[in-house]
Amino acid sequence: MRSFKDVELEALCRIIADTNNGITGSQIEHYLEALKYKDIDPLMTKWKRLYNALANRQNETQSGNCVLSFITKALAPSRYVGQLDVYLDLLEQMNKILIFRGLEYKEDGKFHKVKVANTLSEAEIRVSRLSEKIATRKLHPHLLKYCKPELLQNNYFHAVLEATKSIASMIRDKTGLLSDGAKLVDEAFTGSDPLIKINGYKTESEISEQKGFVSLTKGLFGTFRNPTAHSAKIEWSMSEEDAIDLFTLASYVLRRIEKSVQ
């Protein structure tokens, strides 16, 4: 493949030789020697040492294959047994660059051809671990439309807030109501003839189901929206697993509203 641009190669080397999670100086020496690449600046900072060695090899071969070979050897999955999160974070950062070349390096230790990214935003969301997991859940598109900017940054705190906003937005679109939160849910789903019915709303069982749905939706607003709307981000802990579970629940609510009877 054609050589990597200087900025691309520098970014890759900074990630691979990151002080906290990247490979060590002795590992750089070992892998360069194993690949028979000249270690031209062994006393330089780790990422600069690696950059100079790979840039020199690229110039010699007029190809970027040497960079791919180094990545394959240095980031072999077997090196990260017991460190899955560290490994996946490394791959995510690296793939944000590789995807502009139509490549992704995955946890099977191989490069895979993918559609070339044309913009940074596209690259960010396509390799985001959170958005990838959400995509496998086949969530409601209305939810993804509201959350996309936050998913680009893996910003669980604000993505949660946007998820609940998407529910309120759909309810307003269907009813013309202007309120919000629990009040909006009550106005839309309760009463003798609700504005939105998730079922036929005739039998005792159907009415009971509607009441349960009201409680679920109001609980969603109360549990997630209110704390995130009124608390500083640093005070609200939201894990990736919790965020994904919330998106799944919000998606269920959106689908029931979409299929509802008015």
NUTORNU-474260 format. One line per 10 residues: number of its first residue (from 1); for each residue x, y, z of N, C-alpha, C. Coordinates in Angstrom, 2 decimals, decimal comma. Each point is the difference from the previous one (the first is absolute). Layout:
N
NUM = X/Y/Z/X/Y/Z/X/Y/Z ~ ...
# end
This chain:
262
1 = 0,84/-1,19/0,00/-0,84/1,19/0,00/0,88/1,25/0,00 ~ -0,60/1,14/-0,41/0,78/1,22/-0,07/0,41/0,44/1,40 ~ 1,06/0,78/0,06/0,55/0,44/1,28/-0,98/0,85/0,79 ~ 0,10/-0,06/1,31/-0,81/0,85/0,86/0,55/1,42/-0,04 ~ -0,90/0,97/0,07/0,43/1,39/0,09/0,68/0,21/1,35 ~ 0,83/1,05/0,09/0,73/0,27/1,23/-0,94/0,14/1,20 ~ -1,11/0,74/-0,19/-0,92/0,23/1,12/-0,69/-1,31/0,42 ~ -0,29/-0,85/-0,96/-0,62/-1,29/0,31/0,97/-0,88/0,77 ~ 1,22/-0,06/-0,48/1,01/-0,85/0,64/0,30/0,50/1,40 ~ 0,10/1,31/0,15/0,26/0,56/1,34/-1,13/-0,36/0,97
11 = -1,24/0,13/-0,45/-1,14/-0,31/0,85/0,01/-1,48/0,41 ~ 0,29/-0,88/-0,95/0,05/-1,42/0,30/1,11/-0,32/1,00 ~ 1,14/0,62/-0,18/1,13/-0,27/0,90/-0,27/0,51/1,41 ~ -0,68/1,14/0,10/-0,36/0,53/1,32/-0,93/-0,96/0,74 ~ -0,89/-0,63/-0,73/-0,94/-0,94/0,61/0,72/-1,29/0,40 ~ 0,77/-0,56/-0,93/0,68/-1,27/0,24/1,00/0,10/1,14 ~ 0,68/1,15/0,09/1,04/0,19/1,02/-0,49/0,90/1,14 ~ -1,31/0,03/0,21/-0,57/0,83/1,07/0,63/-0,36/1,35 ~ 0,27/1,02/0,80/0,69/-0,20/1,27/-0,77/-0,93/0,94 ~ -1,32/0,13/0,03/-0,80/-0,78/0,95/-0,35/-1,40/-0,49
21 = -0,47/-0,10/-1,23/-0,52/-1,29/-0,47/0,74/-0,58/-1,20 ~ 0,96/0,73/-0,53/0,70/-0,46/-1,19/1,15/-0,94/0,33 ~ 0,75/-0,35/-1,03/1,12/-0,92/0,19/1,20/0,74/0,59 ~ 0,92/-0,73/0,59/1,16/0,57/0,67/1,15/0,24/-0,97 ~ 1,02/0,72/0,47/1,17/0,23/-0,84/0,70/-1,28/-0,37 ~ 0,11/-0,93/0,95/0,67/-1,28/-0,30/-0,81/-0,81/-1,00 ~ -1,32/0,12/0,06/-0,84/-0,70/-0,97/0,16/0,61/-1,39 ~ 0,10/1,30/-0,08/0,25/0,65/-1,30/1,29/-0,54/-0,60 ~ 1,04/-0,07/0,83/1,28/-0,53/-0,47/-0,14/-1,44/-0,48 ~ -0,72/-0,79/0,78/-0,16/-1,43/-0,34/-0,75/-0,19/-1,31
31 = -1,09/0,72/-0,18/-0,81/-0,19/-1,21/0,69/0,56/-1,25 ~ 0,70/1,11/0,17/0,75/0,54/-1,14/1,08/-0,98/-0,44 ~ 0,66/-0,58/0,99/1,06/-0,98/-0,31/-0,60/-1,24/-0,66 ~ -1,13/-0,45/0,50/-0,65/-1,20/-0,55/-0,41/0,22/-1,45 ~ -0,41/1,22/-0,32/-0,44/0,33/-1,36/1,15/0,46/-0,89 ~ 1,18/0,13/0,63/1,20/0,46/-0,72/-0,17/1,43/-0,52 ~ -0,63/0,85/0,83/-0,11/1,42/-0,30/1,09/0,73/0,78 ~ 0,64/0,94/-0,61/1,10/0,73/0,62/-0,52/0,90/1,12 ~ 0,57/-0,15/1,20/-0,36/0,83/1,15/0,94/1,21/0,00 ~ -0,36/1,01/-0,77/0,97/1,08/-0,28/0,15/1,01/1,13
41 = -0,97/0,09/0,92/0,09/0,96/1,10/-0,40/-0,66/1,32 ~ 0,79/-0,95/0,50/-0,38/-0,77/1,19/-0,10/0,81/1,28 ~ 0,57/1,21/0,04/-0,03/0,80/1,22/-1,13/1,03/0,01 ~ -0,77/0,04/-1,05/-1,09/0,96/-0,09/-1,18/-0,43/0,87 ~ -0,95/0,92/0,22/-1,27/-0,33/0,64/-0,64/-1,18/-0,74 ~ -0,73/-0,84/0,72/-0,52/-1,24/-0,59/-0,70/0,22/-1,34 ~ -0,97/0,89/-0,03/-0,79/0,15/-1,23/0,85/0,56/-1,12 ~ 0,94/0,91/0,34/0,88/0,56/-1,04/0,98/-1,06/-0,52 ~ 0,47/-0,83/0,90/0,88/-1,09/-0,39/-0,70/-0,93/-1,00 ~ -1,23/-0,36/0,34/-0,77/-0,87/-0,87/-0,33/0,69/-1,32
51 = -0,39/1,26/0,10/-0,33/0,78/-1,21/1,19/0,04/-0,95 ~ 1,17/0,32/0,51/1,19/0,12/-0,85/0,36/-1,32/-0,65 ~ -0,15/-1,09/0,76/0,33/-1,32/-0,54/-0,97/-0,38/-1,12 ~ -1,30/0,22/0,22/-0,99/-0,38/-1,01/0,03/0,95/-1,20 ~ 0,24/1,28/0,26/0,11/0,96/-1,11/1,18/-0,36/-0,88 ~ 1,10/-0,37/0,62/1,19/-0,39/-0,76/-0,28/-1,24/-0,84 ~ -0,69/-0,97/0,57/-0,33/-1,23/-0,72/-0,95/0,29/-1,16 ~ -0,97/0,88/0,24/-0,91/0,39/-1,07/0,76/0,62/-1,17 ~ 0,94/0,86/0,32/0,78/0,66/-1,05/0,82/-1,02/-0,80 ~ 0,49/-1,01/0,70/0,79/-1,04/-0,66/-0,85/-0,87/-0,93
61 = -1,20/-0,31/0,44/-0,84/-0,93/-0,75/-1,07/0,69/-0,85 ~ -0,21/1,31/0,28/-1,07/0,74/-0,68/-1,36/-0,68/0,17 ~ -0,21/-0,50/1,22/-1,24/-0,72/0,30/-0,33/0,14/1,48 ~ -1,31/-0,03/0,31/-0,42/0,05/1,39/-0,17/-1,36/0,64 ~ 0,35/-1,05/-0,75/-0,16/-1,36/0,54/0,83/-0,23/1,25 ~ 1,13/0,70/0,10/0,85/-0,18/1,18/-0,72/0,45/1,27 ~ -0,83/1,01/-0,12/-0,76/0,49/1,16/-1,02/-1,06/0,42 ~ -0,67/-0,58/-0,97/-0,99/-1,04/0,30/0,66/-1,22/0,63 ~ 1,18/-0,34/-0,48/0,72/-1,14/0,56/0,39/0,24/1,44 ~ 0,43/1,23/0,30/0,38/0,32/1,38/-1,23/-0,07/0,91
71 = -1,11/0,55/-0,45/-1,22/-0,03/0,81/-0,40/-1,45/0,29 ~ 0,04/-0,85/-1,02/-0,38/-1,40/0,17/0,85/-0,70/1,04 ~ 1,28/0,32/0,00/0,91/-0,66/0,95/-0,11/0,61/1,40 ~ -0,04/1,33/0,07/0,01/0,67/1,31/-1,34/-0,08/0,72 ~ -1,10/-0,04/-0,76/-1,33/-0,02/0,60/-0,70/-1,33/-0,21 ~ 0,76/-1,06/0,03/-0,60/-1,34/-0,09/-0,92/-0,22/1,19 ~ -1,18/-0,56/-0,21/-0,97/-0,18/1,10/0,57/-0,74/1,20 ~ 0,87/-0,97/-0,22/0,54/-0,80/1,09/0,79/0,83/1,00 ~ 0,46/1,17/-0,41/0,75/0,87/0,90/-0,89/0,66/1,04 ~ -1,30/0,01/-0,24/-0,91/0,76/0,86/-1,00/-0,89/0,74
81 = 0,37/-1,24/0,23/-0,86/-0,89/0,78/-0,20/0,60/1,39 ~ -1,25/0,12/0,42/-0,31/0,60/1,29/-0,09/1,51/-0,04 ~ 0,19/0,60/-1,18/-0,05/1,46/-0,15/-0,90/0,38/-1,18 ~ -1,16/-0,63/-0,07/-0,87/0,18/-1,16/-0,38/1,47/-0,22 ~ -0,39/0,68/1,06/-0,42/1,40/-0,16/1,13/0,87/-0,50 ~ 1,20/-0,21/0,54/1,17/0,76/-0,46/0,24/-0,26/-1,49 ~ -0,10/-1,26/-0,38/0,25/-0,39/-1,39/-1,03/0,61/-0,94 ~ -1,27/-0,10/0,37/-1,05/0,54/-0,86/0,08/1,52/-0,11 ~ 0,40/0,66/1,07/0,19/1,45/-0,06/1,12/0,37/-0,97 ~ 1,09/-0,76/0,04/1,10/0,23/-0,93/-0,45/-0,17/-1,45
91 = -0,74/-1,07/-0,25/-0,48/-0,27/-1,36/-0,95/1,10/-0,47 ~ -0,86/0,45/0,89/-0,95/1,05/-0,37/0,72/1,26/-0,43 ~ 1,00/0,42/0,78/0,74/1,21/-0,34/0,77/-0,18/-1,31 ~ 0,60/-1,15/-0,17/0,79/-0,25/-1,20/-0,88/-0,09/-1,25 ~ -1,17/-0,60/0,14/-0,88/-0,19/-1,14/-0,62/1,31/-0,50 ~ -0,03/1,01/0,86/-0,47/1,32/-0,44/0,92/0,58/-1,08 ~ 1,22/-0,47/-0,03/0,96/0,42/-1,03/-0,01/-0,97/-1,17 ~ 0,04/-1,28/0,31/0,06/-1,02/-1,05/-1,23/0,00/-0,91 ~ -1,15/0,40/0,55/-1,23/-0,05/-0,78/0,04/0,97/-1,19 ~ 0,85/1,02/0,08/0,17/0,90/-1,15/0,73/-0,70/-1,14
101 = 0,62/-1,13/0,31/0,64/-0,84/-1,02/-0,85/-1,21/-0,35 ~ -1,21/-0,04/0,55/-0,87/-1,13/-0,29/0,39/-1,26/0,74 ~ 0,60/0,17/1,19/0,44/-1,15/0,78/-0,45/0,12/1,45 ~ -0,22/-1,16/0,62/-0,20/-0,07/1,45/0,80/-1,18/0,52 ~ 0,70/0,24/1,09/0,72/-1,09/0,68/-0,88/-0,47/1,15 ~ -0,42/-1,27/-0,04/-0,97/-0,48/0,97/0,64/-0,95/1,00 ~ -0,80/-0,40/0,99/0,55/-0,78/1,11/0,37/-1,43/-0,40 ~ -0,24/-0,37/-1,25/0,50/-1,29/-0,47/1,44/0,10/-0,46 ~ 0,60/1,22/0,11/1,39/0,19/-0,39/0,21/0,11/-1,49 ~ -1,07/0,36/-0,74/0,10/0,11/-1,45/-0,58/1,33/-0,48
111 = 0,49/0,44/-1,15/-0,55/1,18/-0,64/-1,17/-0,40/-0,88 ~ -1,05/0,80/0,04/-1,19/-0,26/-0,81/-0,28/1,21/-0,87 ~ -0,36/-0,26/-1,25/-0,33/1,09/-0,91/-1,41/0,52/0,31 ~ -0,12/1,31/0,10/-1,29/0,64/0,26/-0,15/1,19/-0,93 ~ -1,18/0,56/-0,03/-0,24/1,18/-0,81/0,83/1,16/0,53 ~ 0,65/0,73/-0,89/0,84/1,13/0,39/-0,85/1,10/0,62 ~ 0,44/0,54/1,14/-0,69/1,13/0,62/0,41/1,29/-0,69 ~ -0,95/0,90/-0,19/0,29/1,26/-0,69/0,11/1,19/0,94 ~ -0,55/-0,13/1,21/0,06/1,10/0,95/0,39/-0,53/1,37 ~ 0,48/0,89/0,87/0,39/-0,40/1,34/-1,21/-0,49/0,79
121 = -1,15/0,67/-0,16/-1,20/-0,42/0,72/-0,40/-1,41/-0,39 ~ 0,08/-0,30/-1,29/-0,34/-1,34/-0,47/0,96/-1,03/0,58 ~ 1,28/0,34/0,02/1,01/-0,92/0,54/-0,24/-0,26/1,48 ~ -0,31/1,06/0,75/-0,21/-0,12/1,44/-1,16/-0,93/0,32 ~ -1,13/0,21/-0,66/-1,17/-0,79/0,36/0,11/-1,43/-0,50 ~ 0,66/-0,23/-1,12/0,08/-1,35/-0,54/0,89/-0,91/0,84 ~ 0,97/0,55/0,70/0,88/-0,86/0,81/-0,28/0,12/1,49 ~ -1,03/0,78/0,37/-0,35/0,14/1,41/-0,48/-1,32/0,57 ~ 0,56/-0,42/1,12/-0,41/-1,24/0,64/-1,45/0,07/0,44 ~ -0,40/1,14/0,53/-1,37/0,14/0,48/-0,99/-0,07/-1,15
131 = 0,26/0,75/-1,06/-0,94/0,00/-1,12/-0,05/-1,36/-0,69 ~ 1,13/-0,73/0,01/0,01/-1,34/-0,59/-0,89/-0,95/0,80 ~ 0,10/0,10/1,32/-0,83/-0,86/0,84/-1,48/0,35/-0,15 ~ -0,27/1,30/-0,11/-1,38/0,43/-0,16/-0,56/-0,47/-1,34 ~ 0,84/0,04/-1,03/-0,45/-0,43/-1,33/-0,44/-1,46/0,01 ~ 0,68/-0,83/0,79/-0,37/-1,42/0,05/-1,34/-0,22/0,68 ~ -0,47/0,99/0,78/-1,29/-0,12/0,67/-1,17/0,37/-0,93 ~ 0,31/0,58/-1,15/-1,02/0,44/-0,97/-1,01/0,94/0,67 ~ 0,54/1,05/0,59/-0,85/0,93/0,73/-0,79/0,89/-0,94 ~ -1,02/0,64/0,56/-0,89/0,85/-0,78/0,78/1,16/-0,63
141 = -0,17/0,26/-1,30/0,76/1,05/-0,68/-0,22/1,40/0,58 ~ -1,17/0,24/0,58/-0,28/1,30/0,62/0,97/0,25/1,15 ~ 0,31/-1,05/0,74/0,94/0,10/1,11/1,40/0,31/-0,51 ~ 0,43/-0,68/-1,04/1,35/0,19/-0,54/0,17/1,41/-0,56 ~ -1,07/0,54/-0,57/0,06/1,36/-0,55/0,30/1,01/1,09 ~ -0,59/-0,19/1,16/0,20/0,93/1,10/1,35/-0,19/0,69 ~ 0,49/-1,23/0,01/1,20/-0,30/0,78/1,30/0,06/-0,80 ~ -0,08/0,07/-1,32/1,21/-0,14/-0,81/1,16/0,90/0,41 ~ -0,20/1,32/0,19/1,15/0,85/0,36/0,68/-0,45/1,29 ~ -0,79/-0,47/0,97/0,58/-0,43/1,26/0,72/-1,34/-0,15
151 = -0,52/-0,87/-0,88/0,66/-1,28/-0,21/1,36/0,18/-0,65 ~ 0,15/1,06/-0,78/1,28/0,26/-0,64/1,10/0,13/1,05 ~ -0,35/0,50/1,15/0,98/0,25/1,06/-0,07/-1,05/1,11 ~ -0,81/-1,03/-0,19/-0,25/-0,97/1,07/-0,41/0,72/1,28 ~ -0,81/1,05/-0,15/-0,41/0,83/1,12/-1,31/-0,55/0,58 ~ 0,11/-0,96/0,91/-1,17/-0,69/0,52/-0,93/0,95/0,75 ~ 0,58/0,93/0,72/-0,77/0,95/0,81/-1,01/0,75/-0,86 ~ 0,45/0,61/-1,07/-0,91/0,78/-0,84/-0,81/-0,89/-0,96 ~ 0,53/-1,14/-0,36/-0,76/-0,91/-0,85/-1,25/-0,48/0,72 ~ 0,12/-0,24/1,31/-1,15/-0,40/0,80/-1,06/1,10/-0,01
161 = 0,43/1,23/0,17/-0,94/1,13/0,00/-0,71/0,10/-1,34 ~ 0,75/-0,15/-1,10/-0,59/0,09/-1,33/-0,96/-1,15/-0,27 ~ 0,28/-1,17/0,58/-0,88/-1,15/-0,19/-1,39/0,28/0,55 ~ -0,06/0,60/1,18/-1,31/0,31/0,58/-0,67/1,14/-0,74 ~ 0,77/0,93/-0,50/-0,58/1,09/-0,80/-0,67/-0,55/-1,25 ~ 0,56/-1,04/-0,57/-0,56/-0,57/-1,22/-1,40/-0,57/0,25 ~ -0,21/-0,54/1,20/-1,32/-0,53/0,35/-1,00/1,14/0,12 ~ 0,38/1,06/0,71/-0,89/1,15/0,15/-0,33/0,61/-1,36 ~ 0,98/0,04/-0,88/-0,21/0,57/-1,33/-1,04/-0,79/-0,78 ~ 0,07/-1,34/0,04/-0,95/-0,81/-0,73/-1,41/0,17/0,57
171 = -0,11/0,07/1,32/-1,32/0,18/0,61/-0,61/1,33/-0,44 ~ 0,80/1,06/0,01/-0,51/1,31/-0,43/-0,42/-0,02/-1,47 ~ 0,82/-0,66/-0,81/-0,33/-0,07/-1,44/-1,34/-0,69/-0,22 ~ -0,30/-1,01/0,81/-1,24/-0,76/-0,18/-1,21/0,70/0,59 ~ 0,20/0,84/1,00/-1,14/0,56/0,73/-0,18/1,51/-0,14 ~ 1,08/0,70/-0,32/-0,07/1,46/-0,03/0,14/0,62/1,37 ~ 0,24/-0,82/1,03/0,19/0,52/1,35/1,32/0,77/0,10 ~ 0,09/0,86/0,99/1,19/0,84/0,15/0,73/-0,22/1,32 ~ -0,56/-0,82/0,87/0,61/-0,21/1,32/1,20/-0,94/-0,10 ~ 0,52/-0,42/1,16/1,21/-0,81/0,01/-0,03/-0,98/1,17
181 = 0,89/-0,99/-0,06/0,18/-0,92/1,11/-1,25/-0,76/0,38 ~ -0,17/-0,20/1,32/-1,12/-0,78/0,52/-1,35/0,62/-0,36 ~ -0,06/1,33/-0,02/-1,25/0,68/-0,36/-0,40/-0,33/-1,43 ~ 0,97/0,00/-0,89/-0,25/-0,33/-1,40/-0,53/-1,43/-0,13 ~ 0,60/-0,93/0,73/-0,42/-1,40/-0,05/-1,43/-0,15/0,49 ~ -0,31/0,66/1,12/-1,38/-0,07/0,53/-1,01/0,56/-0,99 ~ 0,30/1,15/-0,58/-0,92/0,63/-0,94/-0,22/-0,85/-1,25 ~ 1,03/-0,72/-0,41/-0,08/-0,77/-1,25/-0,60/-1,39/0,18 ~ 0,23/-0,62/1,16/-0,32/-1,43/0,13/-1,07/-0,34/1,03 ~ -0,47/0,97/0,78/-0,97/-0,32/1,04/-1,37/0,61/-0,29
191 = -0,97/-0,35/0,83/-1,37/0,49/-0,20/-0,89/-1,07/-0,59 ~ -1,28/0,31/-0,13/-0,96/-0,97/-0,53/0,20/-0,26/-1,49 ~ 0,53/0,99/-0,69/0,26/-0,14/-1,44/1,35/0,65/-0,32 ~ 1,10/-0,70/0,29/1,34/0,58/-0,15/0,28/0,45/-1,44 ~ 0,82/1,01/-0,12/0,40/0,48/-1,32/0,81/-1,07/-0,74 ~ 0,78/-0,75/0,75/0,79/-1,09/-0,59/-0,34/-1,30/0,74 ~ -0,36/-1,01/-0,76/-0,30/-1,32/0,58/0,97/-1,00/-0,60 ~ 0,70/-0,74/0,83/0,97/-0,98/-0,50/-0,67/-1,31/-0,38 ~ -1,30/-0,10/0,25/-0,77/-1,19/-0,35/-1,45/0,42/-0,26 ~ -0,92/-0,94/-0,02/-1,40/0,32/-0,25/-0,66/0,78/1,12
201 = 0,57/-0,06/1,18/-0,47/0,72/1,19/-1,50/-0,25/0,28 ~ -0,36/-1,27/-0,06/-1,41/-0,35/0,25/-0,12/-0,98/1,15 ~ 0,79/-1,03/0,00/-0,09/-1,01/1,05/0,77/0,45/1,24 ~ -0,29/-0,68/1,10/0,71/0,30/1,25/1,50/-0,24/-0,16 ~ 0,33/-1,04/-0,74/1,41/-0,32/-0,23/0,70/1,10/-0,80 ~ -0,68/0,51/-1,03/0,59/1,05/-0,83/0,16/1,30/0,79 ~ -0,97/0,32/0,80/0,08/1,22/0,82/1,13/-0,13/1,02 ~ 0,15/-1,21/0,56/1,08/-0,26/0,95/1,36/0,14/-0,68 ~ 0,09/-0,51/-1,24/1,26/0,12/-0,74/0,34/1,47/-0,25 ~ -1,00/0,79/-0,35/0,22/1,44/-0,24/0,50/0,68/1,27
211 = -0,58/-0,35/1,13/0,43/0,60/1,27/1,45/-0,39/0,30 ~ 0,35/-1,24/-0,29/1,37/-0,45/0,22/0,98/0,75/-0,89 ~ -0,43/0,22/-1,25/0,85/0,74/-0,94/0,21/1,43/0,47 ~ -1,05/0,61/0,55/0,09/1,36/0,54/1,04/0,03/1,13 ~ -0,07/-0,97/0,90/0,94/-0,06/1,12/1,43/-0,20/-0,50 ~ 0,16/-0,87/-1,00/1,32/-0,25/-0,57/0,59/1,26/-0,61 ~ -0,81/0,69/-0,79/0,48/1,20/-0,69/0,30/1,12/0,99 ~ -0,87/0,19/0,97/0,25/1,03/1,02/1,23/-0,35/0,83 ~ 0,19/-1,29/0,25/1,19/-0,43/0,73/1,26/0,28/-0,77 ~ -0,08/-0,18/-1,32/1,15/0,27/-0,86/0,39/1,47/0,09
221 = -0,99/0,87/-0,06/0,26/1,43/0,12/0,57/0,33/1,40 ~ -0,64/-0,54/1,02/0,40/0,34/1,36/1,36/-0,53/0,38 ~ 0,31/-1,23/-0,44/1,27/-0,61/0,38/1,18/0,59/-0,75 ~ -0,18/0,27/-1,28/1,14/0,40/-0,81/0,00/1,46/-0,40 ~ -1,15/0,51/-0,40/0,02/1,36/-0,52/0,21/1,04/1,10 ~ -0,75/-0,13/1,09/0,10/1,02/1,02/1,39/0,11/0,62 ~ 0,64/-1,12/0,38/1,35/0,13/0,55/0,99/0,59/-1,00 ~ -0,07/-0,45/-1,28/0,97/0,50/-0,97/-0,25/1,45/-0,36 ~ -1,26/0,42/0,08/-0,32/1,37/-0,37/0,43/0,99/1,07 ~ 0,04/-0,46/1,27/0,25/0,93/1,08/1,30/-0,24/0,76
231 = 0,75/-0,99/-0,38/1,26/-0,29/0,68/1,17/0,30/-0,90 ~ 1,10/0,42/0,60/1,22/0,21/-0,78/0,48/-1,35/-0,50 ~ 0,60/0,00/-1,17/0,43/-1,26/-0,61/0,90/-0,81/0,92 ~ 0,88/0,67/0,73/0,95/-0,70/0,84/-0,69/-0,75/1,13 ~ -1,25/0,40/0,34/-0,73/-0,61/1,10/-0,85/-1,19/-0,46 ~ -0,14/-0,19/-1,29/-0,91/-1,04/-0,52/0,82/-1,07/-0,69 ~ 0,07/-1,16/0,60/0,79/-1,10/-0,55/-0,87/-0,84/-0,93 ~ 0,40/-0,12/-1,26/-0,75/-0,78/-0,97/0,97/-0,91/-0,74 ~ -0,10/-1,29/0,24/0,87/-0,95/-0,67/-0,52/-0,30/-1,40 ~ 0,85/-0,58/-0,82/-0,40/-0,39/-1,35/-1,14/-1,02/0,05
241 = 0,10/-0,95/0,93/-1,04/-1,03/0,11/-1,35/0,61/0,38 ~ 0,02/0,94/0,95/-1,25/0,65/0,41/-0,59/0,81/-1,15 ~ 0,87/0,68/-0,76/-0,47/0,81/-1,12/-0,67/-0,88/-1,05 ~ 0,61/-1,12/-0,31/-0,56/-0,90/-1,02/-1,34/-0,56/0,47 ~ -0,09/-0,36/1,28/-1,27/-0,50/0,53/-1,08/1,08/-0,08 ~ 0,38/1,23/0,29/-0,97/1,09/-0,08/-0,47/0,20/-1,43 ~ 0,93/-0,01/-0,95/-0,38/0,19/-1,40/-0,96/-1,10/-0,45 ~ 0,24/-1,22/0,48/-0,88/-1,11/-0,36/-1,41/0,22/0,56 ~ -0,07/0,45/1,24/-1,30/0,28/0,62/-0,70/1,16/-0,71 ~ 0,76/1,05/-0,30/-0,58/1,15/-0,70/-0,50/-0,40/-1,38
251 = 0,74/-0,89/-0,66/-0,40/-0,47/-1,32/-1,33/-0,76/0,08 ~ -0,18/-0,81/1,05/-1,25/-0,73/0,19/-1,17/0,98/0,16 ~ 0,20/1,03/0,82/-1,04/1,00/0,21/-0,35/0,70/-1,31 ~ 1,02/0,36/-0,76/-0,23/0,68/-1,30/-0,79/-0,88/-0,97 ~ 0,32/-1,27/-0,04/-0,70/-0,91/-0,93/-1,48/-0,16/0,39 ~ -0,26/-0,07/1,30/-1,39/-0,12/0,43/-0,79/1,26/-0,31 ~ 0,65/1,15/0,16/-0,67/1,27/-0,33/-0,24/0,09/-1,50 ~ 0,98/-0,40/-0,78/-0,12/0,07/-1,46/-1,14/-0,86/-0,51 ~ -0,21/-1,15/0,62/-1,05/-0,93/-0,43/-1,33/0,24/0,69 ~ -0,07/1,07/0,79/-1,18/0,25/0,82/-1,19/0,45/-0,82
261 = -1,16/-0,03/0,66/-1,27/0,42/-0,62/-0,37/1,37/0,55 ~ -0,48/0,88/-0,88/-0,44/1,33/0,43/-1,49/0,18/-0,27
# end
